[in-house]
Amino acid sequence: MNQKQFTVAVLGGDGIGPEVTTATVNVLKKIETNLSGVSFQFNEHLVGVGEYLRSGVALPDSTFAACQNSDAVLLGAMGIPSVRYPDGTEIAPQLELRERLQLFGGVRPIELFHPDDSPLKNYSTGEIDFVLVRESTEGLFSGRDATFAADATEATNVMRISQHGTERVCRLAFEVARKRNKRKHVTLIDKANVLSAMVFMREIFDEVAKEFPDCTSSHCYVDAAALFMVRDPKRFDVMVTENMFGDILSDLAAGLVGGMGMAPSGDIGVDAAVFQPSHGSAPDIAGQGIANPIATMLSAAMMLEWFAHDETIRAAALLRSAISKVLSNPSNRTPDMGGKLKTDQITRSVIDALQQG
């Protein structure tokens, strides 16, 4: 059998980023031993605040080229709040990666693995289970490079909603709904009662919905969506929304299932993808060995599915099953979730679960 090797660019980045990516690569190496005809090549590259302080460039050309030439990118976290560009904004090369690689769809699954992990009452394992799809290349973030003078009395950022950008992210959301094979329902989260750009987005969404007759669709204002996510999260299957709304709602969603350490994501493009936890670099706990690697491992499972090879799809299922088995015991938690396990301990637990099948 011909051996298929997948090349993964590993960008540990800043803070706890290298810790959670190292843990995840170790798990992937274990999975690799159980696969037939498939192998992985992990290549680490410099990026983020550390590289910015060293060379003055947060995303070196060599690192970007490596991302372009890899089958996928596994990213830990980038940015430290105390280190900023001269204009006052945080160093966030992950945004540059999304824009330059045209990673238009931020896919963020939310799943409750154990009732104890949710602040909501009376929800069983798996009862909170939806996906938020965030448009990641335009929206309000498209105006992030706007500047203002020192003596300015106001500042403006522009929200960009294009037909092309909206069509492709809405199609992705419906495709995600199809693959989930659950309710096959997509909800557009907007603010069409106030913003004309959102009226435009809604019109495009409705046209795209006609291309998916096997799926149903609806609309929900973003403020109401925030309420419903807390009061009745089971009403959602797949949600699709603008960049800034998605940024905010994905953090709220993570809070429903245990926090940012349980929230994976994949930034998806036509022929490139970056997989990373939704959390930040958490510099306050960096180096202590207590970072939660589960979100990164779940992101890696998304990456394995992205490879679209029978063996990597099987590997994704094995990884999710192992994580689910570990998390079925509520004592298997890192400090961010009220537990006592260190990063290497919970990683070892996942590896042990993989070995046990």
N, C-alpha and C positions, 0 to 999 in steps of 0.2 A: 504494500500500500504506500502511495506517495505521502510523505510527511508534509503537512501544512503548518507553516510557522507564522504566528501572528506577532507583529512587532508592536510593542507598547511603549510609548514615551511616558516616562514617569516624572512628573513635576511635583516634587514634595513641597516646595515653596517655603512658607514661613510658619512660625509658631509650632503648633502641633501637626502641621501638614506632613512633614517627613515621618513623624511617628505613626500616623494612621496609614500612610501609604506603604511604609515598611511592613507593618502588620498585614496589610492586605496582599502585598506581593508574596509574603510568606505563605499565606493561605492559598493563593493562586498556584504557587509552586507545588504545594501538596496536591491540589486538584489535578495538576498537569500529570502527575504520576499515574493517575487513574484513567487517563484519556488514551484513545487509540488513534494514531495518525495525526495528532495535533500537538504542537509545542508552542511555547511563548518565549519571546526575546524581550526582556525588560531593559530599557536604556534610560538611565537617570540624566536629567538635564537641569542646569541652573536657571532659576527664574524667581522673581519676587523682590521683596524689600532687601534681602541680603545681597542679591546681585546688583540691585540699584545702588546700594551704598558702596559696593566694591567697584563697579564699573560706570555707574551713572545711567545704566539702561536696565529696566526691570524685565524686559522680554528681549533677550539678545536675538539677533538674526539667526544664529546657529540653532538656538532652541526652537524658534518658530519653524525653521526649515525641517527640523526633526519631527515636529508635530505634523507638518504637511506630509512627510514621507512615512509616517507610521500608520498602522491600521487603526489605532485609537490612542487617546491620551488619558492617562490616569492622573488626576490632579488632587493634591491634598488640600491646601488652602493658601491664599496669598493676601498680603496686606497686613500692616501693623498700624493701628490707629494713630500712634504717636509719630509715625514717619510719613510725611506727605510731600507731594510735589510743591513747587514754588507757588502755584495758584491756590493751595490750601486743600486740594482734593486728595483722597487716599490713593496710594499706589495699588492699582487693581488691574494687572495685566490679563486677568481672566476675561475682563470685558473686551480688551483688545483682541484676545483670541477668538471670542465669539463673533466679533465684527469682521475680522480679517478672514476667518475660516467660514463665515456665513453660517454660523450655528444658530439657526433661526428659532429652533424649538427647544425650550427648556422643559424636559419631561421630569416631573417630580412625583413619584408614587408615595402615597401615605397609607400605611397599614399598621393596625394595632396588633402587636404580637402577644400581649398579655394585659388583662384588665387592670392590673396594678399600675401600668405605665401611663394610664390616661387620667387626667383630672376630672373627666366626665364620669358620671355615675351610670351603672347598669349597662355597660357595653362589654360584650364578650370578645374573646380573641377573634380577629378577622371581621368584626362587625363594622369597624371604621376602615374602609378600604376604597380609596378613590385616587385619581391621578389629576394633578394640576399641570396643564401645559401652558407655559409662559412664552410669549413672543419675546425673543432675546436680542434683536438687532436694531429695533427702532423704538416706537413709543416715546415716553417722556425721557428715557435714557439717551435718545438720539441727540438731545440738546445739551448733553453733559459737558461739552467743551466750551460752552458759552462763558465769557469772562465779563467782569465789570470793573470799572475804574475805582480807585481808592476813595474818591469823593462821590460815588454813585448814591443816589437816593432810591433806586429800585434795581431789581435784577430780574431777568426773564429767561426761562427755559421753554423750548418749543416741543410739543408732542407731535411726533410724526407717525401717521397711520397710512400706509400705502396699500393699494389694491394687491400688488404682488406679495408683499410681506404678510398681509392678512390671509390671503388665499392659501399660501403654503402652510402657515401655522394651523389654520383651521382644518385643512386636509389631514395634517399630521394628527390632530386631536381625534378626528373621526377614525383614522387608521388605528390609533391606540385603542379606541373604544371597541373596534372590531376584534382586535387581537385579545382583549381582555375577555371577550365572550361572556359578558355578564349582562347588564341591562342594555348595553350599546346605546348609551345616552350621553350627549354632549351638551353642556351648558356654557353659553357665552357669558362671561362676567364683564360688565361694562358700566358706563355711566351715561347712557344715551339720553337720559332725561335732562342732562345739563350740557354735555359737550358734543358739538357737531361732529368732531372727529370720531366719537363713539357711535353716532348715528350711522356714519359711513362704514365703520367696522361691522356694525350689526347687519347692514344691508348685504355686505360681502359674505358674512357668515351664513346668512339665510340662503344665499345663492349656492354656496359650497355644500350646504346641508342637502340640497336636492341631488347631489352626486352620490349620496349614501342612503338609498331608500331603505336599507336594512337597519338603519340607525334612526333614533329620534333625537330631537333637539329642543332647546328652550333658552330663554334669556334670564339673567338675574342681575340687578344692580349691585355694584361692588359692596356697598354698605350693607345691603340685605344679605349678601353672600357671607359676609363676616359674621353676621348674626346666625344665619342658618348653619354655618360650619360648627358653631358651638352648640346650638340648640338641637339640630337635626342633621348631623353629618352624613347619615345614611341616604339622604336625598340625592347626594352627588355620586356620579359615576366618573365621568371625565369632565374637567373644567378647562376652558381655554380663555386666556385673557391677555391684556396689554402688559408690557414689560414691568412698569412700576407696580401695577396692581398685583402682578404675579410675584414680584419680589416680596411684597408685604404679606400677601395671603399664604405664601408657602411657609413663612415663619409661623403664622398662626396655625396652619395645618400641622406642622411638626409638633407644636405644643400639645396637640390632641393625642399624640401617640408616644410621648416620652421625651420630646425635645429635639434639638438640632442634631444630636448624636444618633438619631434614628431616622434621619431624613436624607435619602439618597437623591441623586439627580443625574441626568444625562443631557448635555447640550448637543442637539442633533442637527446635522446639516445634510446636504445631499450626498456628499462623499467623505465627510469627516465627522468626528464626534469626540467630545471631551466628557469624561465621567468623573464626578467629584461629589463629596458630601455637600449638603447645603449649608453646613456651618462655616464659620470663619476660622481664623488662625488661633484664637484663644490664647494670646500670649501670656495671660496670667497663670496658666497651668502648663505651659510649654516646658519640656525637660523634666517633668515630674513623673512621667510614666503612667499617667492616669487618664489619658485621653481616650474617648470612646471611639473605637474603630468600626463600629457596626455600620454606620451610614456609608463609610467608604467601601466596606465589603459588599453592601447591597448595591452600591454604584457599580462595583466590579461585576456583579451578577448581571446588571443591565448591559455592561460592556460585552460580556460573554454572549448575550443574546444578539447584540449588535453585529457580532462577527458572522452570525447567520450560518454557522456550520453545525451539522447534526451533533457533533461531539461537544461543541461549546454551548449549544443550547441545553444539552444534557448536563453539562457542568454547571450552568446557571441554576438549574433545578436542584442539583446536589448541594450547591452552596446555600441556596435559600432554605432548603430543608435542614441543613446543619445549623444555620443561624436560628431558625424557628425552634429547633430542638433545644438549643442552648438557652434561648430566651423563655422557653416554657417554664423554666425554673426561675422564679422571681429573685432569687439570691444571686443570680448571674448578671450583675449589673455593675457598671463603673460609677464613680462618685457623682457624675452629673445626673444620674438617675437614682441617687440615693443608695447606691451599693458600695462595695469595698474592693472590687476587683481592679487590678491594674491592667494596663493595655495588653501586656504580654500574657496575663492570666486568661483574659477572655478570648484572646487570639488562640491560645492553646486549647481552650474549650471548644472552639469552632473546629480546629484541626482534629481534635479527638473525635468530635461528632462525625466528621468526614470519614475518619478511619473506621468508625463503627457502622457506617452506612446508614 
